[in-house]
Amino acid sequence: MSNSLFAQDIKLPAPNKSGGKPLMQALSERKSSRDFIDKELSVQQISDLLWAANGFNRDDKRTAPTANNKQELELYVATKNGLYFYDAKNHLLKEVKKGDYRGKTGVQDFVSVAAVNLIFVSDADKASSMHYAYTSCGYVSQNVYLYCASEGLGSVARGSFNKDELSKLLNLKPNQEPLLTQSVGFIK
């Protein structure tokens, strides 16, 4: 990552929407990977990853579907430099905390090595129901998997994390709940 990632808020570059492998090839190569190397993603890769995951592809619609267009899912990003909230509307990372908190996003050893750990957070005040929130979470996670397969990166969705610890770490409100975490990075 460039030095710009040490800024409090990070304005991400426009996502590259024309790259990557064809869909059928990405589907063929999609898999879960847990053997990460300690190498950071570029700011452009983070931009592309977050846009693919749940960015805006139309004025009020996102790359992942959501029941009744509630858009209840929010993404947080843990990197070597800090914890960030992904402001999808402005394609911006807002700093939550400085420091390396990747290891706090799960119980497996590899989470502290993966370049990025995504935390999927549902806002119960927006969601039609928790059933739909979990469904939306699955769509976004699959977008991450497909982006990673398309770009030669590894990824694994994880349900093993301390929900209370993550809520405190991210300063979540009572209506917000971590649903899933997902590691992304370069693999051996």
C-alpha positions in Angstrom: 0.0 0.0 0.0 1.2 3.5 -0.6 1.8 6.1 2.0 -1.7 7.5 1.3 -3.1 4.7 3.4 -1.6 6.3 6.5 -4.1 9.2 6.1 -7.1 9.3 8.5 -9.6 8.9 5.7 -8.6 7.3 2.4 -10.3 8.4 -0.9 -10.0 5.3 -3.0 -9.2 5.6 -6.7 -12.0 4.8 -9.1 -12.4 1.0 -9.4 -11.1 -0.7 -12.5 -14.3 -2.2 -13.9 -12.8 -3.6 -17.1 -10.2 -6.0 -15.8 -10.1 -9.5 -14.5 -10.8 -12.9 -15.8 -14.1 -13.9 -17.6 -16.9 -14.9 -15.2 -16.9 -18.6 -16.1 -13.2 -18.9 -15.5 -13.5 -17.0 -12.2 -16.2 -19.4 -11.1 -14.1 -22.4 -12.2 -11.1 -21.0 -10.1 -13.1 -19.9 -7.0 -11.9 -21.6 -3.9 -11.2 -21.0 -0.2 -7.6 -20.3 0.7 -6.0 -20.1 4.1 -2.3 -20.1 3.2 -1.6 -16.3 3.0 1.7 -14.5 2.7 2.3 -11.2 4.5 2.1 -8.9 1.5 -0.2 -5.8 1.3 -2.7 -5.2 -1.4 -2.3 -2.0 -3.4 -4.7 0.9 -2.9 -6.1 0.1 -6.4 -6.7 -3.6 -5.4 -8.5 -2.5 -2.3 -10.6 -0.1 -4.3 -11.5 -2.8 -6.8 -12.2 -5.4 -4.1 -14.6 -3.2 -2.1 -16.4 -1.9 -5.2 -16.9 -5.5 -6.4 -18.0 -6.6 -2.9 -20.7 -4.0 -2.3 -20.0 -0.8 -4.1 -22.5 1.3 -6.0 -22.9 0.4 -9.7 -25.9 2.8 -10.1 -27.1 5.9 -8.2 -28.9 3.9 -5.5 -28.1 0.3 -6.3 -25.1 -1.9 -5.4 -23.1 -4.7 -7.0 -24.8 -7.1 -4.6 -28.6 -7.5 -4.3 -30.5 -6.7 -1.1 -34.1 -7.4 -0.1 -36.3 -4.4 -0.6 -33.2 -2.3 -1.4 -32.6 -1.9 2.3 -28.8 -1.9 2.0 -28.4 -3.0 5.6 -24.9 -4.5 5.1 -21.8 -2.4 5.9 -18.2 -3.4 5.4 -15.3 -2.8 7.7 -11.7 -3.4 6.7 -8.8 -4.5 8.8 -5.3 -3.9 7.3 -1.8 -3.7 8.7 -2.3 0.0 9.2 -5.7 0.2 10.8 -9.5 -0.5 10.9 -11.6 1.3 8.4 -15.3 1.7 7.6 -16.1 1.4 3.8 -18.2 4.4 2.9 -19.5 2.9 -0.4 -21.5 5.9 -1.5 -18.3 8.1 -1.5 -15.9 5.1 -2.3 -13.9 6.1 0.8 -12.3 4.3 3.7 -13.0 6.1 7.0 -10.5 5.4 9.8 -11.9 3.7 12.9 -8.6 3.0 14.6 -4.9 3.1 13.8 -2.9 -0.1 14.3 -2.9 -3.7 13.2 -6.1 -5.4 14.4 -6.2 -8.1 11.7 -5.6 -10.8 14.3 -8.7 -9.6 16.3 -11.0 -10.5 13.3 -10.9 -14.2 13.9 -9.4 -17.1 15.9 -7.3 -18.7 13.1 -3.6 -17.9 12.9 -3.8 -16.9 9.2 -6.1 -13.9 9.9 -3.1 -11.9 11.2 -1.1 -12.6 8.0 -3.9 -12.0 5.4 -3.5 -8.5 3.7 -7.1 -7.6 4.5 -9.9 -8.9 6.7 -13.4 -7.8 5.9 -16.0 -7.6 8.6 -19.6 -7.8 7.4 -21.9 -5.8 9.7 -25.7 -5.7 9.5 -27.7 -2.7 10.7 -30.9 -4.2 12.2 -32.7 -0.9 11.9 -32.4 -1.1 8.1 -32.8 -4.8 7.5 -36.2 -6.2 6.5 -35.3 -9.2 8.7 -32.2 -11.0 9.9 -32.9 -13.7 7.4 -32.5 -11.2 4.6 -29.4 -9.7 6.3 -27.7 -13.1 6.2 -28.8 -13.6 2.6 -27.3 -10.2 1.6 -24.1 -11.1 3.5 -23.8 -14.3 1.3 -24.2 -12.3 -1.9 -21.4 -9.8 -0.8 -19.1 -12.7 0.3 -19.5 -14.4 -3.1 -18.7 -11.1 -4.9 -15.5 -11.1 -2.8 -14.7 -14.7 -3.8 -15.3 -14.0 -7.5 -13.2 -10.8 -7.5 -10.3 -12.7 -5.8 -10.5 -15.6 -8.3 -10.6 -13.1 -11.1 -7.5 -11.4 -9.8 -5.4 -14.3 -8.6 -5.9 -13.6 -4.9 -6.9 -15.9 -2.1 -10.0 -15.6 0.1 -11.9 -17.5 2.8 -15.1 -16.6 4.5 -15.0 -17.2 8.3 -17.6 -17.6 11.0 -15.1 -18.1 13.8 -14.7 -14.8 15.5 -15.6 -13.1 18.7 -18.7 -11.1 17.9 -18.6 -9.1 21.2 -14.9 -8.3 20.8 -15.4 -7.1 17.2 -18.4 -5.0 18.2 -16.4 -3.2 20.8 -13.3 -2.8 18.6 -15.4 -1.3 15.8 -17.5 0.9 18.2 -20.7 -0.6 16.8 -24.1 0.5 18.0 -26.6 -1.9 19.6 -28.5 -2.2 16.3 -25.3 -3.3 14.5 -24.1 -6.9 14.4 -21.0 -8.6 12.9 -22.3 -11.5 10.7 -19.2 -12.8 8.9 -15.6 -12.1 8.4 -13.5 -12.8 5.2 -9.8 -12.8 4.7 -8.3 -11.7 1.4 -4.7 -11.7 0.3 -1.8 -13.2 -1.6 -1.4 -16.9 -1.3 1.7 -19.1 -1.2 
